[in-house]
Amino acid sequence: MLKRIRCDKFREKEIIFHPGLNAVIGDEIASNSIGKSTLLMIIDFVFGGSEYIKTNSDAIEQLGPHEFLFEFDFEDEKLYFSRSTSSYLFVNRCDHAFQVQSQIKLDEYTKLLQKKYQCELDSLGFRSVVGRYFRIYGKENLNEHKPIQYFEKESSSKSILALVKLFDKYSSLKAYEDQIATLGEEKKILANAAKRELIPNVSKVAFSRNSEKIIELSQQLEAVKKDIVSASTDITALISEEILQLRKEKSALTVRRNILSSRLQRIQTNLQNKGANLSMELEQFALYFPDFNMEQARNVDAFHEKLTHILKSELQSADKELRAQISELDAQISQIEAKITDKLNIRDAPKFAVEKVVDLAAQIKQLSDENGYFTKAQSIDESLKAATSDLAALKELALDDICNQVNTKMYELNKKIYGDSRRAPTLNIHGDRYSFSTYGDTGTGTAFANLITFDLALLDLTCLPAVAHDLPLLKNIENPAMEKIILLYAASKKQIFIAIDKIHSYDKVASSVVETHGVIQLSKDKTLFIKNWKNATT
């Protein structure tokens, strides 16, 4: 629990806190600008928040940079810290005399508090736990119709997810979310690979066509096998992965050799200056290569013709180089053919039959690989659909349980506040939408009372260590209800920080409770800080 806060800018240099209710008390004329909300914001600052820097910039301007020294008292140890407005992204760890021992980052500090408060939750930081329910003027969480919203622009889905995490029900959902994320990434990778033509983009129609072709080719393969059985050929060797890979390498080398041969032929033509009919050649070439850029080729050839007269020596050099490259490719192709022959160890089988077996096996493998990509994509889609459906069902069960717990607790608390005269608020969550409903009374006071009821329910049901309620939530609540709420505050085993004034307008029991749990009393003449730069009283 928070034990104390010191600041040399405070009129009372040290403020002591205690378990349960801690009241910042204003005067009987409800004076404004005396420091009630400011102190609550400082408490939020001590709990790792940074809104004080923004919402209380006037205090920093008027007082200059200032530092807060504070102590937390846990069952196993006391911890001492300091945090300055000039370096608020860091927190100092101190000894009992508040001498700085080390400096840690703010997120490291909040993780430490989260551990000490035994509120370590899956994927939910301490500030999203505490800051969400420190409802202080100047923050964006005072909307009585959206009790789980942290700030105005936070989506309902994120608010709901934070509530699920607060009730420690996220771990069971996270496994499905991780699976969905992984499957989504796999689907994206396959789609991008197909888009870049790294893998074939196989449609359902193409899959069926490939399947039929595989059957047809397999039948042909079996027929060829039978034809060469008499030659005692090792058919398994013919269609092994190693043989298919060698065949693939040979095919690639042959393509390269053909390209180089075409270049060599062109260079020889230029050297001989025979004036070949290029247009006819290109047209013939285009017949075999539909994607061939005819216009670009013509332009390139015209350019080459111009260069021929001045680059004859270079052409001769290129001729020599190409012949050497082709010779090297021929040697590599021969080596691969020798490897294939050696591995197959075929003596009597007809060459055409061997070639046929290898070709058919290669075609079958290619078509099978293509269909494999389609099957993989289908499997991902089916798994993704199933995981999404399971996640939705599991999330709905978790949300139903959360709503039942919260609504049951709010019913109990509402009965203590209003008896049977008013219906309790209800929280309803469906998917990514939620509602917080008040039946029969739409008044501002009742709405804020319901918001307080909600916070007290969470304080009881979860590891939420503390809440803070500022005067704007309390001042519109009718006195009889507020008197009962004060008693609920006082009965809490966890710390509750409130700002309240005109306490003597409540009955003796309630006003006495507030006075007993008061941590500081402020007025026009006794402001929080030693300097009062605000003269407004409204």
C-alpha positions as CSV (number, residue, x, y, z in Angstrom):
1,M,0.0,0.0,0.0
2,L,1.0,3.6,-0.4
3,K,2.2,4.8,2.9
4,R,3.3,8.4,2.5
5,I,4.2,11.2,0.1
6,R,6.7,14.0,0.8
7,C,7.2,17.2,-1.2
8,D,8.9,20.5,-0.1
9,K,6.3,22.4,-2.1
10,F,3.5,21.0,0.1
11,R,2.1,23.2,2.8
12,E,2.1,20.0,5.0
13,K,5.4,18.6,4.0
14,E,4.3,15.0,4.4
15,I,1.0,13.2,3.8
16,I,0.4,9.9,5.5
17,F,-2.0,7.3,4.0
18,H,-3.5,4.2,5.5
19,P,-5.4,1.0,4.4
20,G,-8.9,1.4,3.1
21,L,-10.4,4.8,2.6
22,N,-8.1,7.9,2.2
23,A,-10.1,11.1,1.9
24,V,-8.8,14.5,0.6
25,I,-11.2,16.8,2.4
26,G,-12.3,20.2,1.1
27,D,-14.1,23.0,3.1
28,E,-17.8,23.5,3.7
29,I,-18.1,26.1,1.0
30,A,-16.8,23.7,-1.7
31,S,-13.8,26.0,-2.6
32,N,-12.2,25.2,-5.9
33,S,-8.6,25.3,-6.9
34,I,-7.3,24.4,-3.5
35,G,-5.6,21.2,-4.5
36,K,-8.1,18.3,-4.0
37,S,-7.9,17.0,-7.6
38,T,-4.2,17.9,-7.8
39,L,-3.4,15.6,-4.8
40,L,-5.3,12.7,-6.4
41,M,-3.3,13.4,-9.6
42,I,-0.1,13.3,-7.6
43,I,-1.1,10.0,-6.2
44,D,-1.7,8.8,-9.7
45,F,1.8,10.1,-10.5
46,V,3.2,8.1,-7.7
47,F,1.5,5.0,-9.1
48,G,3.4,5.5,-12.4
49,G,1.0,7.9,-14.2
50,S,2.2,10.9,-16.2
51,E,-1.0,12.9,-16.6
52,Y,0.1,15.2,-13.7
53,I,2.8,16.7,-16.0
54,K,0.2,17.7,-18.6
55,T,-2.9,18.5,-16.5
56,N,-1.0,20.4,-13.8
57,S,1.5,22.3,-16.0
58,D,0.5,25.5,-14.2
59,A,1.8,24.0,-10.9
60,I,5.1,23.1,-12.6
61,E,5.3,26.6,-14.0
62,Q,4.5,28.4,-10.8
63,L,6.5,26.2,-8.4
64,G,9.3,25.2,-10.7
65,P,10.4,21.6,-11.1
66,H,9.6,19.6,-7.9
67,E,10.1,16.2,-6.6
68,F,7.9,13.7,-4.7
69,L,9.3,11.3,-2.2
70,F,7.1,8.3,-1.4
71,E,7.0,5.1,0.5
72,F,5.2,1.8,-0.3
73,D,4.6,-0.6,2.5
74,F,4.2,-4.2,1.4
75,E,4.0,-7.3,3.6
76,D,7.5,-8.4,2.8
77,E,9.3,-5.1,2.6
78,K,9.1,-1.3,2.5
79,L,10.1,0.4,-0.7
80,Y,11.3,4.1,-1.0
81,F,11.3,6.1,-4.2
82,S,11.5,9.6,-5.6
83,R,10.2,11.0,-8.9
84,S,10.7,14.5,-10.3
85,T,8.6,16.5,-12.7
86,S,11.8,17.4,-14.6
87,S,12.8,13.7,-15.3
88,Y,9.4,12.0,-14.9
89,L,10.3,9.1,-17.2
90,F,12.6,7.8,-14.5
91,V,12.1,6.8,-10.9
92,N,14.8,6.8,-8.2
93,R,15.1,3.9,-5.8
94,C,16.0,5.3,-2.4
95,D,16.9,4.1,1.1
96,H,14.7,4.8,4.2
97,A,16.1,8.3,4.4
98,F,15.2,8.9,0.7
99,Q,18.9,9.0,-0.4
100,V,19.0,7.9,-4.0
101,Q,20.5,4.5,-4.5
102,S,19.8,3.9,-8.2
103,Q,17.7,5.1,-11.1
104,I,15.3,3.0,-13.1
105,K,13.1,3.6,-16.1
106,L,9.4,4.2,-15.5
107,D,8.3,0.9,-17.1
108,E,10.7,-1.0,-14.8
109,Y,9.2,0.8,-11.8
110,T,5.6,0.0,-12.8
111,K,6.5,-3.7,-13.4
112,L,8.0,-3.7,-9.8
113,L,4.8,-2.3,-8.4
114,Q,2.7,-4.8,-10.4
115,K,4.8,-7.6,-8.9
116,K,4.6,-6.3,-5.4
117,Y,0.8,-5.9,-5.6
118,Q,0.6,-9.5,-6.9
119,C,-1.2,-8.3,-10.0
120,E,0.9,-9.7,-12.8
121,L,-1.4,-10.4,-15.7
122,D,-0.9,-11.8,-19.1
123,S,-0.2,-8.9,-21.6
124,L,-1.7,-6.2,-19.3
125,G,0.6,-3.5,-17.9
126,F,0.2,-1.9,-14.4
127,R,-0.9,1.5,-15.8
128,S,-3.7,-0.2,-17.8
129,V,-4.8,-1.8,-14.5
130,V,-4.6,1.1,-12.1
131,G,-4.8,4.2,-14.4
132,R,-8.0,3.1,-15.9
133,Y,-9.8,3.2,-12.5
134,F,-8.2,6.4,-11.1
135,R,-11.0,8.6,-12.1
136,I,-9.6,12.1,-11.6
137,Y,-10.7,15.5,-13.1
138,G,-8.5,16.1,-16.2
139,K,-8.3,12.4,-17.2
140,E,-10.5,10.9,-19.9
141,N,-12.1,8.1,-17.9
142,L,-15.0,9.9,-16.3
143,N,-17.7,8.8,-18.8
144,E,-20.3,7.2,-16.7
145,H,-21.7,5.3,-19.7
146,K,-18.3,3.7,-20.6
147,P,-16.9,2.4,-17.3
148,I,-14.0,0.4,-18.8
149,Q,-12.8,3.1,-21.2
150,Y,-9.3,4.4,-20.5
151,F,-9.4,7.4,-22.8
152,E,-12.0,8.9,-25.1
153,K,-10.6,7.4,-28.4
154,E,-10.0,3.9,-27.0
155,S,-12.1,1.4,-29.0
156,S,-14.6,-0.8,-27.3
157,S,-12.7,-3.9,-28.4
158,K,-9.5,-2.7,-26.6
159,S,-11.5,-1.7,-23.5
160,I,-13.1,-5.2,-23.4
161,L,-9.8,-6.9,-24.0
162,A,-8.3,-5.0,-21.0
163,L,-11.2,-6.2,-18.8
164,V,-10.7,-9.8,-20.0
165,K,-7.0,-9.5,-19.0
166,L,-7.9,-7.9,-15.6
167,F,-10.1,-11.0,-14.8
168,D,-7.1,-13.1,-15.8
169,K,-9.0,-14.9,-18.6
170,Y,-6.7,-13.9,-21.4
171,S,-4.2,-16.8,-21.3
172,S,-6.8,-19.3,-22.6
173,L,-7.7,-16.9,-25.4
174,K,-4.1,-16.0,-26.3
175,A,-3.3,-19.5,-27.5
176,Y,-6.0,-19.1,-30.2
177,E,-4.9,-15.6,-31.0
178,D,-1.3,-16.7,-31.5
179,Q,-2.5,-19.6,-33.7
180,I,-4.6,-17.2,-35.8
181,A,-1.7,-14.8,-36.1
182,T,0.6,-17.6,-37.2
183,L,-1.9,-18.9,-39.7
184,G,-2.5,-15.4,-41.0
185,E,1.2,-14.9,-41.5
186,E,1.5,-18.2,-43.4
187,K,-1.4,-17.3,-45.6
188,K,0.2,-13.9,-46.3
189,I,3.5,-15.5,-47.2
190,L,1.9,-18.0,-49.6
191,A,-0.1,-15.2,-51.2
192,N,3.0,-13.0,-51.6
193,A,5.0,-15.8,-53.0
194,A,2.3,-16.6,-55.6
195,K,2.0,-12.9,-56.4
196,R,5.7,-12.7,-57.1
197,E,5.5,-16.0,-59.1
198,L,7.9,-17.7,-56.7
199,I,5.3,-20.5,-56.4
200,P,2.5,-21.3,-58.8
201,N,-0.9,-19.7,-58.1
202,V,-3.1,-22.7,-58.3
203,S,-6.9,-22.2,-58.4
204,K,-9.5,-24.8,-57.6
205,V,-10.0,-25.4,-61.3
206,A,-6.3,-25.8,-61.9
207,F,-6.1,-28.2,-58.9
208,S,-8.7,-30.5,-60.4
209,R,-7.0,-30.3,-63.8
210,N,-3.7,-31.1,-62.3
211,S,-5.2,-34.1,-60.4
212,E,-6.6,-35.5,-63.6
213,K,-3.2,-34.9,-65.3
214,I,-1.4,-36.7,-62.5
215,I,-3.6,-39.8,-62.9
216,E,-3.0,-39.7,-66.7
217,L,0.8,-39.4,-66.4
218,S,0.9,-42.0,-63.7
219,Q,-0.8,-44.4,-66.0
220,Q,1.7,-43.6,-68.7
221,L,4.5,-44.1,-66.3
222,E,3.2,-47.5,-65.3
223,A,3.0,-48.5,-69.0
224,V,6.6,-47.4,-69.7
225,K,7.8,-49.3,-66.6
226,K,6.2,-52.5,-67.9
227,D,8.0,-52.0,-71.2
228,I,11.4,-51.9,-69.6
229,V,10.9,-54.5,-66.9
230,S,12.6,-57.1,-69.1
231,A,15.7,-55.0,-69.1
232,S,15.9,-55.4,-65.3
233,T,15.9,-51.6,-64.9
234,D,15.8,-50.2,-61.4
235,I,12.6,-48.2,-61.9
236,T,12.8,-46.7,-58.3
237,A,16.2,-45.3,-59.2
238,L,14.8,-43.7,-62.4
239,I,12.3,-41.6,-60.4
240,S,14.4,-40.9,-57.3
241,E,14.8,-37.4,-56.0
242,E,18.5,-37.4,-56.8
243,I,17.9,-38.3,-60.4
244,L,15.1,-35.8,-60.8
245,Q,17.4,-33.1,-59.4
246,L,20.2,-34.0,-61.8
247,R,17.7,-33.9,-64.6
248,K,16.6,-30.4,-63.4
249,E,20.2,-29.2,-63.4
250,K,20.8,-30.6,-66.8
251,S,17.7,-28.8,-68.1
252,A,18.9,-25.5,-66.6
253,L,22.4,-25.9,-68.1
254,T,20.9,-26.7,-71.5
255,V,18.8,-23.6,-71.5
256,R,21.9,-21.5,-70.7
257,R,23.8,-23.2,-73.5
258,N,21.1,-22.5,-76.0
259,I,21.1,-18.8,-75.0
260,L,24.8,-18.6,-75.4
261,S,24.7,-20.4,-78.7
262,S,22.1,-17.9,-80.0
263,R,24.5,-15.1,-78.9
264,L,27.4,-16.8,-80.6
265,Q,25.4,-17.2,-83.8
266,R,24.5,-13.5,-83.8
267,I,28.1,-12.4,-83.2
268,Q,29.3,-14.7,-86.0
269,T,26.7,-13.1,-88.3
270,N,27.9,-9.6,-87.4
271,L,31.5,-10.6,-88.0
272,Q,30.7,-12.1,-91.4
273,N,28.4,-9.1,-92.1
274,K,26.0,-11.3,-94.0
275,G,23.1,-9.0,-93.5
276,A,20.7,-11.6,-92.3
277,N,17.0,-11.0,-92.4
278,L,16.6,-10.1,-88.8
279,S,12.8,-9.4,-89.0
280,M,12.2,-13.0,-90.1
281,E,14.5,-14.4,-87.4
282,L,12.8,-12.4,-84.7
283,E,9.3,-13.4,-85.8
284,Q,10.4,-17.0,-85.7
285,F,11.9,-16.5,-82.2
286,A,8.7,-14.9,-81.0
287,L,6.8,-18.0,-82.1
288,Y,8.6,-20.0,-79.4
289,F,8.7,-17.2,-76.8
290,P,5.4,-15.4,-76.8
291,D,6.6,-13.0,-74.1
292,F,9.5,-11.9,-76.2
293,N,9.7,-8.1,-76.6
294,M,10.0,-7.8,-80.4
295,E,10.3,-4.0,-80.4
296,Q,13.0,-3.9,-77.9
297,A,14.9,-6.7,-79.7
298,R,14.8,-4.7,-83.0
299,N,16.1,-1.6,-81.3
300,V,18.9,-3.6,-79.7
301,D,19.8,-5.2,-82.9
302,A,19.9,-2.0,-84.8
303,F,22.3,-0.6,-82.2
304,H,24.5,-3.7,-82.4
305,E,24.7,-3.3,-86.2
306,K,26.0,0.2,-85.8
307,L,28.6,-0.9,-83.4
308,T,29.8,-3.8,-85.5
309,H,31.9,-1.7,-87.7
310,I,33.8,-0.1,-84.8
311,L,33.8,-3.0,-82.4
312,K,35.0,-5.9,-84.5
313,S,37.9,-6.7,-82.2
314,E,35.5,-6.7,-79.3
315,L,33.2,-9.1,-81.2
316,Q,36.0,-11.4,-81.9
317,S,36.9,-11.4,-78.2
318,A,33.3,-12.1,-77.3
319,D,33.2,-14.9,-79.9
320,K,36.1,-16.6,-78.2
321,E,34.6,-16.1,-74.7
322,L,31.2,-17.5,-75.7
323,R,32.9,-20.6,-77.3
324,A,34.8,-21.2,-74.1
325,Q,31.6,-20.8,-72.0
326,I,29.6,-23.2,-74.3
327,S,32.5,-25.7,-74.1
328,E,32.4,-25.5,-70.3
329,L,28.6,-26.0,-70.3
330,D,28.9,-29.0,-72.7
331,A,31.4,-30.5,-70.2
332,Q,29.0,-29.9,-67.3
333,I,26.1,-31.4,-69.2
334,S,28.2,-34.4,-70.1
335,Q,29.2,-34.9,-66.5
336,I,25.6,-34.8,-65.3
337,E,24.6,-37.3,-68.0
338,A,27.4,-39.5,-66.8
339,K,26.2,-39.3,-63.2
340,I,22.6,-40.2,-64.3
341,T,23.9,-43.1,-66.3
342,D,26.1,-44.3,-63.4
343,K,23.4,-44.0,-60.8
344,L,20.8,-45.7,-63.0
345,N,23.3,-48.5,-64.0
346,I,21.1,-49.2,-67.1
347,R,22.6,-51.3,-69.8
348,D,19.9,-52.9,-71.7
349,A,16.9,-50.6,-71.4
350,P,16.2,-48.5,-74.4
351,K,17.3,-44.9,-74.0
352,F,14.0,-43.4,-75.0
353,A,12.3,-45.5,-72.3
354,V,14.6,-44.2,-69.7
355,E,14.1,-40.6,-70.8
356,K,10.4,-41.1,-70.8
357,V,10.4,-42.4,-67.2
358,V,12.4,-39.5,-66.0
359,D,10.3,-37.0,-67.9
360,L,7.0,-38.4,-66.7
361,A,8.2,-38.6,-63.1
362,A,9.3,-35.0,-63.3
363,Q,6.0,-33.8,-64.6
364,I,4.1,-35.8,-61.9
365,K,6.3,-34.2,-59.2
366,Q,5.8,-30.7,-60.6
367,L,2.0,-31.1,-60.7
368,S,2.0,-32.7,-57.3
369,D,4.1,-29.8,-55.9
370,E,1.6,-27.3,-57.4
371,N,-1.3,-29.1,-55.9
372,G,0.6,-29.2,-52.6
373,Y,0.6,-25.4,-52.5
374,F,-3.2,-25.4,-53.1
375,T,-3.7,-28.0,-50.4
376,K,-1.5,-26.0,-48.0
377,A,-3.5,-22.8,-48.7
378,Q,-6.8,-24.7,-48.2
379,S,-5.6,-26.3,-45.0
380,I,-4.5,-22.8,-43.7
381,D,-7.9,-21.4,-44.5
382,E,-9.8,-24.2,-42.8
383,S,-7.6,-24.0,-39.7
384,L,-7.9,-20.3,-39.6
385,K,-11.7,-20.5,-39.8
386,A,-11.8,-23.1,-37.1
387,A,-9.5,-21.2,-34.8
388,T,-11.4,-18.0,-35.3
389,S,-14.7,-19.8,-34.5
390,D,-13.2,-21.4,-31.4
391,L,-11.8,-18.1,-30.2
392,A,-15.2,-16.4,-30.6
393,A,-16.9,-19.1,-28.7
394,L,-14.3,-19.2,-25.9
395,K,-14.3,-15.4,-25.7
396,E,-18.1,-15.3,-25.4
397,L,-17.9,-17.8,-22.5
398,A,-15.3,-15.7,-20.8
399,L,-17.3,-12.5,-21.2
400,D,-20.5,-14.1,-20.0
401,D,-18.6,-15.2,-16.8
402,I,-17.2,-11.7,-16.3
403,C,-20.6,-10.1,-16.7
404,N,-22.2,-12.5,-14.4
405,Q,-19.6,-11.9,-11.7
406,V,-19.7,-8.1,-12.1
407,N,-23.5,-7.9,-12.2
408,T,-23.9,-10.2,-9.2
409,K,-21.5,-8.0,-7.2
410,M,-23.0,-4.8,-8.4
411,Y,-26.5,-6.1,-7.3
412,E,-25.1,-6.7,-3.8
413,L,-23.5,-3.3,-3.6
414,N,-26.5,-1.5,-5.1
415,K,-28.8,-3.1,-2.5
416,K,-26.6,-1.7,0.3
417,I,-26.8,1.7,-1.3
418,Y,-30.4,1.9,-2.4
419,G,-32.1,-1.1,-0.8
420,D,-34.9,-2.3,-3.1
421,S,-35.8,1.2,-4.4
422,R,-33.6,1.2,-7.5
423,R,-32.4,-1.5,-9.8
424,A,-28.8,-2.3,-10.1
425,P,-26.8,-1.3,-13.1
426,T,-25.8,-4.1,-15.5
427,L,-22.8,-4.7,-17.8
428,N,-23.5,-6.5,-21.0
429,I,-20.8,-7.5,-23.5
430,H,-21.3,-9.1,-26.9
431,G,-18.3,-9.5,-29.2
432,D,-16.6,-6.1,-29.5
433,R,-19.5,-4.1,-28.1
434,Y,-20.7,-3.4,-24.6
435,S,-23.3,-1.4,-22.7
436,F,-23.6,-0.2,-19.1
437,S,-27.2,0.2,-18.4
438,T,-29.2,1.9,-15.7
439,Y,-32.9,1.1,-15.6
440,G,-35.6,3.5,-14.6
441,D,-33.3,6.4,-13.6
442,T,-31.2,8.4,-16.1
443,G,-30.2,11.1,-13.7
444,T,-26.5,12.2,-13.4
445,G,-26.3,11.3,-9.7
446,T,-27.5,7.8,-10.2
447,A,-25.2,7.3,-13.2
448,F,-22.1,8.3,-11.2
449,A,-23.2,6.2,-8.3
450,N,-23.4,3.3,-10.7
451,L,-19.9,4.0,-11.9
452,I,-18.6,3.9,-8.4
453,T,-20.5,0.7,-7.8
454,F,-18.8,-0.8,-10.9
455,D,-15.4,0.2,-9.6
456,L,-16.0,-1.2,-6.2
457,A,-17.1,-4.5,-7.8
458,L,-13.9,-4.7,-9.7
459,L,-11.9,-3.8,-6.6
460,D,-13.4,-6.8,-4.9
461,L,-13.3,-9.3,-7.8
462,T,-9.9,-8.7,-9.3
463,C,-6.3,-7.9,-8.3
464,L,-6.9,-4.2,-8.9
465,P,-5.0,-2.7,-6.0
466,A,-6.6,0.7,-5.6
467,V,-9.1,3.2,-7.1
468,A,-9.4,7.0,-7.0
469,H,-12.7,8.9,-7.2
470,D,-12.6,12.7,-7.7
471,L,-15.2,15.2,-6.6
472,P,-17.0,15.4,-10.0
473,L,-18.2,11.8,-9.5
474,L,-19.3,12.4,-5.9
475,K,-20.9,15.8,-5.8
476,N,-24.0,15.0,-7.9
477,I,-24.9,11.9,-5.9
478,E,-27.8,12.5,-3.5
479,N,-26.8,12.5,0.2
480,P,-28.5,9.3,1.4
481,A,-26.8,7.3,-1.4
482,M,-23.5,9.0,-0.8
483,E,-23.6,8.2,2.9
484,K,-24.0,4.5,2.1
485,I,-21.1,4.7,-0.5
486,I,-18.9,6.3,2.2
487,L,-19.5,3.3,4.4
488,L,-18.7,1.0,1.5
489,Y,-15.5,2.9,1.0
490,A,-14.5,2.6,4.6
491,A,-15.2,-1.2,4.6
492,S,-12.7,-1.8,1.7
493,K,-9.5,-3.7,2.5
494,K,-7.8,-2.1,-0.5
495,Q,-6.9,1.6,-0.7
496,I,-9.4,4.0,-2.0
497,F,-8.5,7.7,-2.6
498,I,-11.3,10.2,-2.8
499,A,-11.7,14.0,-2.9
500,I,-14.8,15.3,-1.1
501,D,-16.1,18.5,0.5
502,K,-19.1,19.7,2.5
503,I,-18.8,16.6,4.6
504,H,-21.0,18.0,7.4
505,S,-23.9,18.0,5.0
506,Y,-23.9,14.2,5.4
507,D,-25.2,12.4,8.5
508,K,-23.0,12.1,11.6
509,V,-21.9,8.6,10.8
510,A,-20.8,9.4,7.3
511,S,-19.1,12.7,8.2
512,S,-17.3,11.0,11.1
513,V,-16.1,8.2,8.8
514,V,-14.7,10.8,6.3
515,E,-13.0,12.7,9.1
516,T,-11.5,9.6,10.6
517,H,-10.1,8.5,7.1
518,G,-9.0,12.0,6.1
519,V,-5.3,12.4,5.0
520,I,-5.4,16.2,4.6
521,Q,-8.0,19.0,4.9
522,L,-7.8,21.8,2.4
523,S,-9.5,25.2,2.2
524,K,-9.1,28.6,0.6
525,D,-6.7,29.5,3.3
526,K,-5.0,26.1,3.5
527,T,-4.1,25.0,0.0
528,L,-2.1,21.9,-1.0
529,F,0.9,23.9,-2.1
530,I,2.8,26.6,-0.3
531,K,2.0,29.0,-3.1
532,N,-1.6,29.8,-4.2
533,W,-1.7,31.3,-7.7
534,K,-5.4,30.7,-8.3
535,N,-7.8,33.2,-6.9
536,A,-11.0,31.8,-8.5
537,T,-13.6,30.4,-6.1
538,T,-16.0,28.9,-8.6
